Amino acid sequence: MTVAIDRATGKRRGERDPRPGPGRRLMQAYQKHWYAYAMIAPVAIVLGVLVLYPLAYGFYLTLTDADSLNTARTIGVNEIEATYKFIGLDNYADILWGPTAYDRFWSHFLWTIAWTALCVTLHYFIGLGLALLLNREFRGRTLYRMILVLPWAVPTFVTVFGWRFMLADGGVVNAALDALHLPSPLWLEDTFWQRFAAIMVNTWCGVPFMMLSLLGGLQSIDSSLYEAAEMDGADAWQRFRYVTLPGLRSVSSTVVLLGVIWTFNQFAIIFLLFGDTAPDAQILVTWAYYLGFGQQPRDFAQSAAYGILLLAVLIVFTSFYRRWLSRNDEQLAI
């Protein structure tokens, strides 16, 4: 057998060069893309300072027994050093399996799941219905679009305070119910009606985003698909099922994921609507705030542990959600 050898390099023809090591590959990538690295370096530094460092420090606090009595603080001219100690995973064990685990974590976790599911469902279907209406040609459509966007354009705290005044005992809502000879619920006092009011206010604030996103998706669907379906004898429901919904698939998957993340961590509406007067209506993020800043002594370690658990739940959900979408896309492709 004859082996051809390149005289210039002394290597066999077709023989590959040995793969460079990680350091060499990193150096080659830097030399090739140094301009891109220079452009993203400021953003990476800012993210590291504003996101990664607080996250790392918060995780460290979860491994301690830090609270407002044993952390470093200054009282007048006296500087008191920190005395908290490392306790490992005891905070997580206490939250998940401790004697008060259900009252402090699981009850709020179940309510947070129900709150997220109900709010996102209402956001999506009401937003989809409004988007379908606004996608049609009718007189005054621009005015209606502007009016329906107002709840999202107005700052959240203004909207929530407005609803708080209207839902008070002598507010507009109860006055209207009294005029109709209907019972007046205790919106801001009874647990059931507190939760109902929270869902109602969050739906009011969240529907416009869904409506605008889905309206953009509807306008991107090729009108010839509807014409072809109509020529094939498809009725309105069949056109919606086999043309509209598949055309909105990519937009829907994105807005639902964003809606779940935002609603799961929706702090402003619960906090501004009830403060710390509705313990059974608190979701996990507001309960974590209460532990860290709304009680004495303030439990920084447990509050940070709740934050890490929230992050873990969202990461797990996002992973399964994206995998489920990919699997459905593969099935549709087949």
Backbone hydrogen bonds in HBPLUS format (Angstrom, degrees):
<---DONOR---> <-ACCEPTOR-->    atom                        ^
c    i                          cat <-CA-CA->   ^        H-A-AA   ^      H-
h    n   atom  resd res      DA  || num        DHA   H-A  angle D-A-AA Bond
n    s   type  num  typ     dist DA aas  dist angle  dist       angle   num
A0013-ARG N   A0004-ALA O   2.98 MM   9  5.80 169.1  1.99 147.9 149.0     1
A0006-ASP N   A0011-LYS O   2.85 MM   5  5.53 165.0  1.87 166.1 161.3     2
A0010-GLY N   A0006-ASP O   2.68 MM   4  5.31 143.8  1.81 149.6 160.9     3
A0015-GLU N   A0012-ARG O   3.11 MM   3  5.48 159.5  2.16 126.7 129.2     4
A0025-ARG N   A0021-GLY O   2.93 MM   4  6.20 160.5  1.97 157.4 163.4     5
A0026-LEU N   A0022-PRO O   2.91 MM   4  6.07 157.0  1.96 148.3 154.5     6
A0027-MET N   A0023-GLY O   2.98 MM   4  6.20 154.2  2.05 144.0 151.0     7
A0028-GLN N   A0024-ARG O   2.93 MM   4  6.19 156.2  1.99 148.4 154.9     8
A0029-ALA N   A0025-ARG O   2.92 MM   4  6.12 158.6  1.96 148.2 154.0     9
A0030-TYR N   A0026-LEU O   2.95 MM   4  6.16 153.4  2.02 144.7 152.0    10
A0031-GLN N   A0027-MET O   2.94 MM   4  6.17 161.7  1.97 149.8 154.6    11
A0032-LYS N   A0028-GLN O   3.00 MM   4  6.15 144.4  2.13 142.9 152.4    12
A0033-HIS N   A0029-ALA O   2.86 MM   4  5.89 155.3  1.92 148.5 155.1    13
A0034-TRP N   A0030-TYR O   2.84 MM   4  4.91  99.3  2.50 148.3 149.4    14
A0037-TYR N   A0033-HIS O   3.14 MM   4  6.48 162.5  2.17 157.2 162.2    15
A0038-ALA N   A0034-TRP O   2.93 MM   4  6.12 152.0  2.01 144.4 152.2    16
A0039-MET N   A0035-TYR O   3.03 MM   4  6.29 145.0  2.16 143.6 152.6    17
A0040-ILE N   A0036-ALA O   3.08 MM   4  6.37 154.2  2.15 151.4 157.3    18
A0041-ALA N   A0037-TYR O   2.97 MM   4  5.89 125.3  2.28 141.4 154.3    19
A0044-ALA N   A0040-ILE O   2.90 MM   4  6.11 161.6  1.94 158.4 164.3    20
A0045-ILE N   A0041-ALA O   2.90 MM   4  6.09 155.2  1.96 155.2 161.6    21
A0046-VAL N   A0042-PRO O   2.97 MM   4  6.20 163.8  1.99 150.3 154.5    22
A0047-LEU N   A0043-VAL O   2.90 MM   4  6.09 165.8  1.92 153.5 157.5    23
A0048-GLY N   A0044-ALA O   2.93 MM   4  6.02 151.0  2.02 139.5 148.0    24
A0049-VAL N   A0045-ILE O   2.94 MM   4  6.22 153.3  2.01 148.8 155.5    25
A0050-LEU N   A0046-VAL O   2.84 MM   4  5.97 167.7  1.86 156.7 160.4    26
A0051-VAL N   A0047-LEU O   2.74 MM   4  5.28 147.4  1.84 140.6 147.8    27
A0052-LEU N   A0047-LEU O   3.20 MM   5  6.65 153.4  2.27 140.9 148.8    28
A0053-TYR N   A0048-GLY O   2.87 MM   5  6.01 155.8  1.93 161.3 164.9    29
A0055-LEU N   A0051-VAL O   3.01 MM   4  6.06 155.2  2.08 148.0 155.8    30
A0056-ALA N   A0052-LEU O   2.85 MM   4  6.03 162.2  1.88 153.2 157.8    31
A0057-TYR N   A0053-TYR O   2.87 MM   4  6.04 164.5  1.89 157.2 161.7    32
A0058-GLY N   A0054-PRO O   2.78 MM   4  5.83 152.9  1.86 142.8 150.9    33
A0059-PHE N   A0055-LEU O   2.95 MM   4  6.17 153.8  2.02 145.4 152.2    34
A0060-TYR N   A0056-ALA O   3.00 MM   4  6.27 150.4  2.09 141.9 150.3    35
A0061-LEU N   A0057-TYR O   2.99 MM   4  6.30 151.2  2.07 145.6 152.9    36
A0062-THR N   A0058-GLY O   3.18 MM   4  6.52 140.9  2.34 141.1 150.8    37
A0062-THR N   A0059-PHE O   3.16 MM   3  5.17 126.0  2.47  93.8 107.5    38
A0063-LEU N   A0060-TYR O   3.04 MM   3  5.44 151.4  2.13 109.1 117.7    39
A0064-THR N   A0061-LEU O   3.04 MM   3  5.26 159.6  2.08 116.6 117.3    40
A0087-ILE N   A0063-LEU O   2.74 MM  24  5.60 162.4  1.77 141.1 147.3    41
A0088-GLY N   A0063-LEU O   3.18 MM  25  4.60 125.4  2.49 138.4 127.3    42
A0065-ASP N   A0085-LYS O   3.21 MM  20  6.05 132.5  2.45 151.6 164.9    43
A0301-ALA N   A0066-ALA O   3.06 MM 235  5.18 157.2  2.11 154.0 146.8    44
A0068-SER N   A0298-ARG O   2.88 MM 230  5.11 136.1  2.07 139.9 151.0    45
A0083-THR N   A0070-ASN O   2.69 MM  13  5.00 165.0  1.71 147.8 152.8    46
A0073-ARG N   A0080-ILE O   3.05 MM   7  5.36 152.4  2.13 142.5 151.1    47
A0080-ILE N   A0073-ARG O   2.79 MM   7  5.36 166.8  1.81 173.5 176.4    48
A0075-ILE N   A0078-ASN O   2.83 MM   3  5.22 155.4  1.89 159.4 163.8    49
A0078-ASN N   A0075-ILE O   2.96 MM   3  5.22 155.5  2.02 132.7 131.3    50
A0093-ALA N   A0089-LEU O   3.09 MM   4  6.38 162.2  2.12 154.8 160.2    51
A0094-ASP N   A0090-ASP O   2.87 MM   4  6.04 157.5  1.92 149.9 155.8    52
A0095-ILE N   A0091-ASN O   2.96 MM   4  6.16 155.2  2.02 146.6 153.3    53
A0096-LEU N   A0092-TYR O   2.94 MM   4  6.04 166.7  1.96 153.0 156.4    54
A0097-TRP N   A0093-ALA O   2.79 MM   4  5.47 157.3  1.84 143.6 151.1    55
A0098-GLY N   A0094-ASP O   3.03 MM   4  4.07 135.2  2.24 108.9 113.9    56
A0101-ALA N   A0098-GLY O   3.11 MM   3  4.98 158.1  2.16 114.6 112.5    57
A0104-ARG N   A0100-THR O   2.97 MM   4  5.96 156.5  2.02 154.6 161.6    58
A0105-PHE N   A0101-ALA O   2.78 MM   4  5.40 150.4  1.87 140.9 148.4    59
A0106-TRP N   A0101-ALA O   3.05 MM   5  6.34 153.3  2.13 139.9 146.7    60
A0107-SER N   A0102-TYR O   2.81 MM   5  5.48 160.1  1.85 150.9 150.7    61
A0109-PHE N   A0105-PHE O   2.75 MM   4  5.92 147.5  1.85 152.2 163.4    62
A0110-LEU N   A0106-TRP O   2.90 MM   4  6.05 164.4  1.92 152.7 154.6    63
A0111-TRP N   A0107-SER O   3.14 MM   4  6.31 160.2  2.18 142.1 147.7    64
A0112-THR N   A0108-HIS O   2.86 MM   4  5.96 149.1  1.96 140.4 149.4    65
A0113-ILE N   A0109-PHE O   2.96 MM   4  6.26 153.8  2.03 149.4 155.7    66
A0114-ALA N   A0110-LEU O   3.00 MM   4  6.27 166.0  2.02 150.4 154.0    67
A0115-TRP N   A0111-TRP O   2.78 MM   4  5.87 162.5  1.81 149.9 155.6    68
A0116-THR N   A0112-THR O   2.91 MM   4  6.02 161.7  1.94 145.9 150.6    69
A0117-ALA N   A0113-ILE O   2.94 MM   4  6.12 169.5  1.95 154.1 157.0    70
A0118-LEU N   A0114-ALA O   2.95 MM   4  6.03 171.4  1.96 155.3 157.9    71
A0119-CYS N   A0115-TRP O   3.00 MM   4  5.99 165.4  2.02 147.7 152.5    72
A0120-VAL N   A0116-THR O   2.97 MM   4  5.98 169.5  1.98 151.8 155.3    73
A0121-THR N   A0117-ALA O   3.05 MM   4  6.03 155.7  2.11 141.9 149.2    74
A0122-LEU N   A0118-LEU O   2.98 MM   4  6.17 165.1  2.00 151.0 154.9    75
A0123-HIS N   A0119-CYS O   2.79 MM   4  5.97 161.4  1.83 151.8 158.1    76
A0124-TYR N   A0120-VAL O   2.92 MM   4  6.03 165.0  1.94 147.7 151.2    77
A0125-PHE N   A0121-THR O   3.07 MM   4  6.23 176.7  2.07 158.0 157.7    78
A0126-ILE N   A0122-LEU O   3.03 MM   4  5.78 159.3  2.07 144.8 151.5    79
A0127-GLY N   A0123-HIS O   2.91 MM   4  5.69 149.9  2.00 135.6 145.5    80
A0128-LEU N   A0124-TYR O   2.74 MM   4  5.88 149.9  1.83 145.7 154.8    81
A0129-GLY N   A0125-PHE O   2.97 MM   4  6.10 159.4  2.01 141.8 147.1    82
A0130-LEU N   A0126-ILE O   2.98 MM   4  6.22 164.1  2.00 152.8 156.6    83
A0131-ALA N   A0127-GLY O   2.87 MM   4  5.99 151.9  1.95 142.3 151.0    84
A0132-LEU N   A0128-LEU O   2.92 MM   4  6.14 155.0  1.99 149.8 155.7    85
A0133-LEU N   A0129-GLY O   3.14 MM   4  6.41 151.5  2.22 142.6 150.1    86
A0134-LEU N   A0130-LEU O   2.89 MM   4  6.13 162.9  1.92 152.6 157.1    87
A0135-ASN N   A0131-ALA O   2.95 MM   4  5.97 124.2  2.26 138.6 151.9    88
A0136-ARG N   A0133-LEU O   3.27 MM   3  5.75 164.7  2.29 110.8 115.3    89
A0144-TYR N   A0140-GLY O   3.14 MM   4  6.44 160.3  2.18 154.0 159.1    90
A0145-ARG N   A0141-ARG O   2.97 MM   4  6.22 156.8  2.03 150.6 157.0    91
A0146-MET N   A0142-THR O   3.04 MM   4  6.30 159.7  2.08 148.2 153.1    92
A0147-ILE N   A0143-LEU O   3.01 MM   4  6.27 159.0  2.06 150.8 156.4    93
A0148-LEU N   A0144-TYR O   2.94 MM   4  6.09 162.9  1.97 152.6 156.9    94
A0149-VAL N   A0145-ARG O   3.07 MM   4  6.21 132.3  2.31 142.3 154.0    95
A0150-LEU N   A0147-ILE O   3.26 MM   3  5.41 145.5  2.39 101.0 110.3    96
A0152-TRP N   A0149-VAL O   2.98 MM   3  5.57 137.8  2.16 118.0 129.2    97
A0153-ALA N   A0149-VAL O   3.03 MM   4  6.22 146.3  2.14 147.4 157.1    98
A0153-ALA N   A0150-LEU O   3.02 MM   3  4.86 118.1  2.41  94.3 110.8    99
A0154-VAL N   A0150-LEU O   2.91 MM   4  5.94 159.2  1.95 165.3 165.3   100
A0158-VAL N   A0155-PRO O   3.14 MM   3  5.50 126.2  2.45 105.2 118.2   101
A0159-THR N   A0155-PRO O   3.19 MM   4  6.54 161.9  2.22 154.7 159.7   102
A0160-VAL N   A0156-THR O   2.87 MM   4  6.09 168.7  1.88 162.0 164.6   103
A0161-PHE N   A0157-PHE O   3.01 MM   4  6.00 162.6  2.04 140.9 146.0   104
A0162-GLY N   A0158-VAL O   3.00 MM   4  6.11 152.8  2.08 143.2 151.1   105
A0163-TRP N   A0159-THR O   3.00 MM   4  6.31 156.9  2.06 149.6 155.3   106
A0164-ARG N   A0160-VAL O   2.84 MM   4  6.08 149.8  1.93 146.9 156.3   107
A0165-PHE N   A0161-PHE O   3.03 MM   4  6.29 157.5  2.08 148.9 153.0   108
A0166-MET N   A0162-GLY O   3.07 MM   4  6.33 155.7  2.13 143.8 151.0   109
A0167-LEU N   A0163-TRP O   2.85 MM   4  5.96 144.2  1.98 148.3 157.1   110
A0168-ALA N   A0165-PHE O   3.44 MM   3  5.35 157.5  2.50  97.2 103.6   111
A0173-VAL N   A0166-MET O   3.17 MM   7  5.66 155.3  2.23 135.9 143.2   112
A0171-GLY N   A0168-ALA O   2.94 MM   3  4.79 163.4  1.96 113.0 113.3   113
A0175-ALA N   A0171-GLY O   3.08 MM   4  6.20 153.0  2.16 145.9 154.3   114
A0176-ALA N   A0172-VAL O   2.91 MM   4  6.08 153.9  1.98 147.7 153.9   115
A0177-LEU N   A0173-VAL O   3.01 MM   4  6.33 155.0  2.08 146.9 154.2   116
A0178-ASP N   A0174-ASN O   2.85 MM   4  6.04 155.4  1.91 146.9 153.5   117
A0179-ALA N   A0175-ALA O   2.98 MM   4  6.21 150.1  2.07 141.6 149.6   118
A0180-LEU N   A0176-ALA O   3.14 MM   4  6.42 136.8  2.33 138.6 149.5   119
A0180-LEU N   A0177-LEU O   3.15 MM   3  5.09 128.3  2.43  92.9 106.4   120
A0182-LEU N   A0177-LEU O   2.84 MM   5  5.06 171.2  1.85 152.2 151.0   121
A0181-HIS N   A0178-ASP O   2.99 MM   3  4.84 159.4  2.03 103.2 108.3   122
A0189-GLU N   A0186-LEU O   3.23 MM   3  5.31 166.5  2.25 108.7 112.8   123
A0190-ASP N   A0186-LEU O   3.08 MM   4  5.48 159.1  2.12 140.3 146.8   124
A0194-GLN N   A0190-ASP O   2.78 MM   4  5.90 142.1  1.93 150.9 163.1   125
A0195-ARG N   A0191-THR O   3.06 MM   4  6.30 160.8  2.10 152.0 155.4   126
A0196-PHE N   A0192-PHE O   2.94 MM   4  6.22 156.4  2.00 145.4 153.0   127
A0197-ALA N   A0193-TRP O   2.83 MM   4  5.87 158.5  1.87 140.8 146.6   128
A0198-ALA N   A0194-GLN O   2.94 MM   4  6.16 155.0  2.00 146.0 152.9   129
A0199-ILE N   A0195-ARG O   3.04 MM   4  6.27 162.9  2.07 151.5 155.0   130
A0200-MET N   A0196-PHE O   2.96 MM   4  6.17 157.5  2.01 147.4 154.3   131
A0201-VAL N   A0197-ALA O   2.90 MM   4  6.10 165.6  1.92 154.8 157.6   132
A0202-ASN N   A0198-ALA O   2.97 MM   4  6.08 163.1  2.00 148.3 153.5   133
A0203-THR N   A0199-ILE O   2.89 MM   4  5.99 150.4  1.97 144.3 152.6   134
A0204-TRP N   A0200-MET O   3.02 MM   4  6.25 156.1  2.08 145.2 151.6   135
A0205-CYS N   A0201-VAL O   3.05 MM   4  6.37 150.3  2.14 145.8 153.4   136
A0206-GLY N   A0202-ASN O   2.88 MM   4  5.96 144.8  2.01 145.3 154.9   137
A0207-VAL N   A0203-THR O   3.07 MM   4  5.81 151.9  2.15 152.6 153.4   138
A0211-MET N   A0207-VAL O   2.86 MM   4  6.05 164.0  1.88 162.8 168.3   139
A0212-LEU N   A0208-PRO O   2.94 MM   4  6.12 166.4  1.96 153.1 155.0   140
A0213-SER N   A0209-PHE O   3.01 MM   4  6.16 165.1  2.03 151.9 156.4   141
A0214-LEU N   A0210-MET O   2.90 MM   4  5.98 170.4  1.91 155.5 158.4   142
A0215-LEU N   A0211-MET O   2.84 MM   4  5.89 146.5  1.95 142.8 153.1   143
A0216-GLY N   A0212-LEU O   3.01 MM   4  6.22 155.0  2.08 144.8 150.3   144
A0217-GLY N   A0213-SER O   3.10 MM   4  6.45 150.4  2.19 140.9 149.3   145
A0218-LEU N   A0214-LEU O   2.84 MM   4  6.13 153.4  1.91 148.6 155.3   146
A0219-GLN N   A0215-LEU O   3.05 MM   4  6.28 155.7  2.11 148.2 153.9   147
A0220-SER N   A0217-GLY O   3.19 MM   3  5.20 144.0  2.32  97.2 107.7   148
A0221-ILE N   A0218-LEU O   3.26 MM   3  5.51 160.4  2.30 106.2 112.0   149
A0225-LEU N   A0222-ASP O   3.14 MM   3  5.81 152.6  2.21 115.7 122.2   150
A0226-TYR N   A0223-SER O   3.14 MM   3  5.38 123.4  2.47 101.1 113.9   151
A0227-GLU N   A0223-SER O   3.16 MM   4  6.53 155.9  2.22 147.3 154.3   152
A0228-ALA N   A0224-SER O   2.87 MM   4  6.05 157.1  1.92 146.1 151.9   153
A0229-ALA N   A0225-LEU O   2.98 MM   4  6.15 158.6  2.02 143.6 149.7   154
A0230-GLU N   A0226-TYR O   2.88 MM   4  6.05 154.1  1.95 146.3 153.5   155
A0231-MET N   A0227-GLU O   2.95 MM   4  6.16 151.4  2.04 144.2 151.8   156
A0232-ASP N   A0228-ALA O   3.03 MM   4  6.29 138.8  2.21 140.1 151.1   157
A0234-ALA N   A0229-ALA O   2.99 MM   5  5.45 161.6  2.02 156.0 151.3   158
A0233-GLY N   A0230-GLU O   3.08 MM   3  5.15 158.9  2.13 103.0 108.6   159
A0239-ARG N   A0235-ASP O   2.94 MM   4  6.20 155.6  2.00 154.1 161.3   160
A0240-PHE N   A0236-ALA O   2.98 MM   4  6.21 154.0  2.05 145.3 152.6   161
A0241-ARG N   A0237-TRP O   2.87 MM   4  6.08 158.1  1.92 149.1 155.4   162
A0242-TYR N   A0238-GLN O   2.86 MM   4  5.83 166.5  1.87 150.3 153.9   163
A0243-VAL N   A0239-ARG O   2.94 MM   4  5.26 136.1  2.13 131.9 139.4   164
A0244-THR N   A0239-ARG O   3.13 MM   5  6.60 156.9  2.19 148.1 155.2   165
A0245-LEU N   A0240-PHE O   3.00 MM   5  6.22 161.8  2.04 167.4 168.8   166
A0247-GLY N   A0243-VAL O   3.08 MM   4  6.03 147.8  2.19 138.4 147.9   167
A0248-LEU N   A0244-THR O   2.96 MM   4  6.20 132.4  2.19 146.7 160.1   168
A0248-LEU N   A0245-LEU O   3.14 MM   3  5.11 133.3  2.37  96.6 109.3   169
A0249-ARG N   A0246-PRO O   3.25 MM   3  5.08 163.4  2.28 101.9 106.1   170
A0252-SER N   A0248-LEU O   2.73 MM   4  5.73 167.6  1.74 163.7 168.1   171
A0253-SER N   A0249-ARG O   2.98 MM   4  6.10 164.3  2.01 150.3 154.1   172
A0254-THR N   A0250-SER O   3.29 MM   4  6.44 154.3  2.37 139.9 146.0   173
A0255-VAL N   A0251-VAL O   2.98 MM   4  6.22 172.8  1.98 162.4 163.6   174
A0256-VAL N   A0252-SER O   2.93 MM   4  5.91 157.2  1.98 150.6 156.8   175
A0257-LEU N   A0253-SER O   3.23 MM   4  6.23 157.6  2.28 134.8 140.7   176
A0258-LEU N   A0254-THR O   2.98 MM   4  6.25 166.5  2.00 153.6 157.3   177
A0259-GLY N   A0255-VAL O   2.79 MM   4  5.84 152.2  1.87 138.7 147.5   178
A0260-VAL N   A0256-VAL O   2.90 MM   4  6.12 153.7  1.97 148.9 154.8   179
A0261-ILE N   A0257-LEU O   3.10 MM   4  6.37 166.6  2.12 152.4 155.4   180
A0262-TRP N   A0258-LEU O   2.89 MM   4  6.07 171.1  1.90 156.8 159.5   181
A0263-THR N   A0259-GLY O   2.89 MM   4  5.84 163.3  1.91 145.8 151.4   182
A0264-PHE N   A0260-VAL O   2.88 MM   4  5.80 159.6  1.92 146.3 152.6   183
A0265-ASN N   A0261-ILE O   3.27 MM   4  6.36 143.8  2.41 138.4 146.6   184
A0266-GLN N   A0263-THR O   3.13 MM   3  4.74 164.8  2.15 106.7 105.7   185
A0267-PHE N   A0265-ASN O   2.89 MM   2  5.86 105.5  2.46 118.5 103.1   186
A0271-PHE N   A0267-PHE O   3.06 MM   4  6.05 167.8  2.08 162.4 165.7   187
A0272-LEU N   A0268-ALA O   2.84 MM   4  5.74 166.1  1.86 150.8 155.6   188
A0273-LEU N   A0269-ILE O   2.98 MM   4  5.78 145.9  2.10 139.1 148.3   189
A0274-PHE N   A0270-ILE O   3.06 MM   4  6.01 158.1  2.11 146.2 150.9   190
A0275-GLY N   A0271-PHE O   2.67 MM   4  4.57 134.7  1.87 122.5 136.7   191
A0277-THR N   A0274-PHE O   3.19 MM   3  5.69 165.0  2.22 129.9 133.9   192
A0281-ALA N   A0278-ALA O   3.11 MM   3  5.39 153.0  2.19 110.0 118.3   193
A0287-TRP N   A0283-ILE O   2.90 MM   4  6.05 154.2  1.97 157.7 166.3   194
A0288-ALA N   A0284-LEU O   2.85 MM   4  6.03 152.2  1.93 147.5 154.5   195
A0289-TYR N   A0285-VAL O   3.16 MM   4  6.39 150.1  2.26 135.6 143.2   196
A0290-TYR N   A0286-THR O   2.96 MM   4  6.23 153.1  2.03 142.1 149.3   197
A0291-LEU N   A0287-TRP O   3.01 MM   4  6.32 156.4  2.07 149.2 154.5   198
A0292-GLY N   A0288-ALA O   3.12 MM   4  6.33 152.8  2.20 144.8 151.8   199
A0293-PHE N   A0289-TYR O   2.78 MM   4  5.78 147.8  1.88 156.2 164.2   200
A0294-GLY N   A0290-TYR O   2.81 MM   4  4.20 142.8  1.94 115.0 123.7   201
A0299-ASP N   A0291-LEU O   2.91 MM   8  5.59 147.7  2.01 158.6 151.4   202
A0303-SER N   A0299-ASP O   3.15 MM   4  6.21 159.0  2.20 144.5 151.0   203
A0304-ALA N   A0300-PHE O   2.94 MM   4  6.07 159.4  1.98 146.7 152.0   204
A0305-ALA N   A0301-ALA O   2.94 MM   4  6.18 148.5  2.04 143.9 153.2   205
A0306-TYR N   A0302-GLN O   2.97 MM   4  6.28 150.7  2.06 148.5 155.4   206
A0307-GLY N   A0303-SER O   3.17 MM   4  6.53 152.1  2.25 142.6 150.0   207
A0308-ILE N   A0304-ALA O   3.03 MM   4  6.40 154.1  2.10 149.3 155.5   208
A0309-LEU N   A0305-ALA O   2.97 MM   4  6.21 156.5  2.02 148.6 155.2   209
A0310-LEU N   A0306-TYR O   2.87 MM   4  6.12 154.2  1.94 150.4 157.5   210
A0311-LEU N   A0307-GLY O   3.01 MM   4  6.27 159.5  2.05 147.7 152.8   211
A0312-ALA N   A0308-ILE O   2.92 MM   4  6.17 155.3  1.99 146.3 153.2   212
A0313-VAL N   A0309-LEU O   2.94 MM   4  6.17 159.5  1.99 151.0 155.7   213
A0314-LEU N   A0310-LEU O   3.10 MM   4  6.34 163.6  2.12 152.4 156.1   214
A0315-ILE N   A0311-LEU O   2.96 MM   4  6.16 153.1  2.04 147.9 155.6   215
A0316-VAL N   A0312-ALA O   2.99 MM   4  6.19 164.0  2.02 151.6 155.5   216
A0317-PHE N   A0313-VAL O   2.94 MM   4  6.13 166.0  1.96 150.4 154.8   217
A0318-THR N   A0314-LEU O   2.89 MM   4  5.95 165.5  1.91 146.3 150.7   218
A0319-SER N   A0315-ILE O   3.01 MM   4  6.14 157.2  2.06 146.1 152.1   219
A0320-PHE N   A0316-VAL O   3.07 MM   4  6.32 169.4  2.08 157.0 158.8   220
A0321-TYR N   A0317-PHE O   2.82 MM   4  5.92 156.5  1.87 152.4 160.3   221
A0322-ARG N   A0318-THR O   2.95 MM   4  6.04 167.3  1.96 150.1 152.7   222
A0323-ARG N   A0319-SER O   3.03 MM   4  6.17 155.0  2.09 143.8 151.4   223
A0324-TRP N   A0320-PHE O   2.87 MM   4  6.00 154.3  1.93 145.3 152.2   224
A0325-LEU N   A0321-TYR O   2.99 MM   4  6.25 155.8  2.05 147.8 154.2   225
A0326-SER N   A0322-ARG O   2.95 MM   4  6.16 157.6  2.00 145.6 151.7   226
A0327-ARG N   A0323-ARG O   2.95 MM   4  6.15 156.6  2.01 147.3 153.5   227
A0328-ASN N   A0324-TRP O   3.03 MM   4  6.26 158.4  2.08 147.0 152.4   228
A0329-ASP N   A0325-LEU O   2.90 MM   4  6.13 155.8  1.96 149.0 156.0   229
A0330-GLU N   A0326-SER O   2.98 MM   4  6.23 153.0  2.05 146.1 153.0   230
A0331-GLN N   A0327-ARG O   3.05 MM   4  6.33 154.0  2.12 145.6 152.5   231
A0332-LEU N   A0328-ASN O   2.90 MM   4  6.17 155.6  1.96 149.8 156.4   232
A0333-ALA N   A0329-ASP O   2.95 MM   4  6.14 148.7  2.05 143.3 151.9   233
A0334-ILE N   A0330-GLU O   3.08 MM   4  6.36 144.8  2.21 142.4 151.1   234
